Structure formats: C-alpha cells, structure tokens
Amino acid sequence: MPQLYSAIALAFIPFLVTLIIRYRHYFLLFYRAVLVRRLQDCLTGISREERAFQYVLTHAIPGDPHHILETFDQWCYHCEYLSNVGPHKGKILDRLIYENTPLTVLELGTYCGYATILMAQCLPMGARLYTVEMDPRNAAVAEKVELIVGASEEVIPQLKEKHSLLKADFVFMDHWKRCYLRDLQLLEAHGNQRVLCCPQRREAQSPLNLSHGGQSKCSGLPAAAESP
Ligand SMILES: C[S@@+](CC[C@H](N)C(=O)[O-])C[C@H]1O[C@@H](n2cnc3c(N)ncnc32)[C@H](O)[C@@H]1O
C-alpha cells in the first residue's frame, strides 16, 4: 500500500512542476505579497503600507513628487510588493491626464497615494483631485487633493452635496474590480453623464463599455502585472 501512495505521489510531480513553471509569476506574487508580507508584519509589528511610508519618508526628497514616486518604485522592486499603479501604467495615466487636462478628477481607491501623487503633479493649476478610500489607514494627501474616507458606493451619491464636486471630468477606477460597473452607473446617475473613465485593468473596460449603456468613455490601462 505505501508503494502505491508513493507511485501516485510521484506521478503528480511532473504535473506540479508544469503548474509551477506555467504560473510562476502568480506563485512569486503570492510568495512576495502574502508569505513575505505576513512574516514582515510579525517581525516589525507594523503593516506593509506603514513600512513603505517609513521608507518613503526617510528616503524621498520632501515636496518632490517625482522622487517620492521613484522611492515608492524602489521599495516595490527591492523590498515588498505594493498594489499601486506603478511606473509603466503610471506613464499611460500621466499621458491621459496631460491629453485631457481635466479640472476635476475622481480617483476611486487611494491606497498609499501613488496614483494620487502621479495625477496631482500633472494637473493644471486650479484643478482638484478627489480621492476615495474606504480604509482610513491607506491615505496620502497632497495640496490639490481632497481625501474622502468612505466606501465609493456611499461617497458617490454625496459628492455634489457634501464635497461640492458637481461633475468629474476624469475618473480613475482602481478599487475592487467588482465595483467598477456599479460605480460607473452610480456616477452617471448622480450627474456625471459623460466621464472619461479609466479602469486600472483593461479587461474591465469592455464589460463597462458593453453593459453599462451610458455615455461615458472608458479607456483601460494594460492588464499585465506591474510590480515584480
Ligand atoms: C489597488 S489599490 C489602489 C491603488 C492606488 N490607486 C495606487 O495606484 O496607488 C485598491 C484600494 O481601493 C480601496 N477600495 C476598494 N474598494 C473600495 C470602495 N468600494 N470604496 C473605496 N475604496 C475602495 C482599497 O481599500 C484599496 O486601498
């Protein structure tokens, strides 16, 4: 009997090896984003985001958005994974902002403020950036930024009355993917009839275009994994 179990186990080895090679990026991501993170949380007693902030505070030139973003990138490449937009997709986002020169920008999903800083630095004078984050620990604020703590489904209906945002010209969706369509419909129902919506994942763009039926234009960022 033990020989039979060993034979079955051995037969699975090539299958497991193929699986690991095929999905090595996901395994690496799991290793860095989950296992290493848990270990570091236990060892340092603070969260991954707080560790990143401490690194940025001690290494970045204060008030220099480019250097702050570069320092975030260095942290992600050399230390720990952060689920921010990153330098490659960041360039596309940067270009979209320059091309559209929006005066009001709404970001759904602030996290550590990477995309917030990136968008804020290329906004024209007088522009306002509103960023919505439901986790109060994940927050970074800049001068042109109004940070709203709350879940998007609660914040969007109050944007006009509570935050004086009549209409967003540009919406960067980088919160949970399952909320994209619901929030686009909510935005349109609350006066944002023609927003330029930029979902973080390009595959989320087609369901938004196909099924939401509204007038907003969607332009997604590439779906490829960004951080190593
Ligand atoms: C991928 S991270 C955003 C990364 C960020 N845009 C960047 O590039 O630095 C997603 C964030 O969205 C937030 N989030 C998810 N669903 C949300 C919701 N319905 N309302 C507000 N924030 C939400 C999470 O707490 C998390 O901090």
PDBQT file of the ligand as one rigid body, heavy atoms in Angstrom, charges set to zero:
ROOT
HETATM    1  C1  LIG A 301      -5.289  48.622  -5.928  1.00  0.00    +0.000 C 
HETATM    2  S1  LIG A 301      -5.460  49.655  -4.522  1.00  0.00    +0.000 S 
HETATM    3  C2  LIG A 301      -5.416  51.276  -5.264  1.00  0.00    +0.000 C 
HETATM    4  C3  LIG A 301      -4.023  51.673  -5.713  1.00  0.00    +0.000 C 
HETATM    5  C4  LIG A 301      -3.863  53.169  -5.989  1.00  0.00    +0.000 C 
HETATM    6  N1  LIG A 301      -4.811  53.683  -6.943  1.00  0.00    +0.000 N 
HETATM    7  C5  LIG A 301      -2.452  53.468  -6.479  1.00  0.00    +0.000 C 
HETATM    8  O1  LIG A 301      -2.168  53.331  -7.661  1.00  0.00    +0.000 OA
HETATM    9  O2  LIG A 301      -1.610  53.831  -5.648  1.00  0.00    +0.000 OA
HETATM   10  C6  LIG A 301      -7.201  49.482  -4.162  1.00  0.00    +0.000 C 
HETATM   11  C7  LIG A 301      -7.688  50.342  -2.981  1.00  0.00    +0.000 C 
HETATM   12  O3  LIG A 301      -9.103  50.518  -3.163  1.00  0.00    +0.000 OA
HETATM   13  C8  LIG A 301      -9.722  50.533  -1.883  1.00  0.00    +0.000 C 
HETATM   14  N2  LIG A 301     -11.146  50.182  -2.134  1.00  0.00    +0.000 N 
HETATM   15  C9  LIG A 301     -11.624  49.014  -2.591  1.00  0.00    +0.000 A 
HETATM   16  N3  LIG A 301     -12.969  49.077  -2.776  1.00  0.00    +0.000 NA
HETATM   17  C10 LIG A 301     -13.353  50.327  -2.417  1.00  0.00    +0.000 A 
HETATM   18  C11 LIG A 301     -14.602  51.009  -2.383  1.00  0.00    +0.000 A 
HETATM   19  N4  LIG A 301     -15.737  50.419  -2.768  1.00  0.00    +0.000 N 
HETATM   20  N5  LIG A 301     -14.614  52.297  -1.971  1.00  0.00    +0.000 NA
HETATM   21  C12 LIG A 301     -13.462  52.934  -1.606  1.00  0.00    +0.000 A 
HETATM   22  N6  LIG A 301     -12.247  52.340  -1.618  1.00  0.00    +0.000 NA
HETATM   23  C13 LIG A 301     -12.188  51.059  -2.017  1.00  0.00    +0.000 A 
HETATM   24  C14 LIG A 301      -8.925  49.513  -1.043  1.00  0.00    +0.000 C 
HETATM   25  O4  LIG A 301      -9.032  49.751   0.351  1.00  0.00    +0.000 OA
HETATM   26  C15 LIG A 301      -7.504  49.722  -1.572  1.00  0.00    +0.000 C 
HETATM   27  O5  LIG A 301      -6.798  50.636  -0.736  1.00  0.00    +0.000 OA
ENDROOT
TORSDOF 0
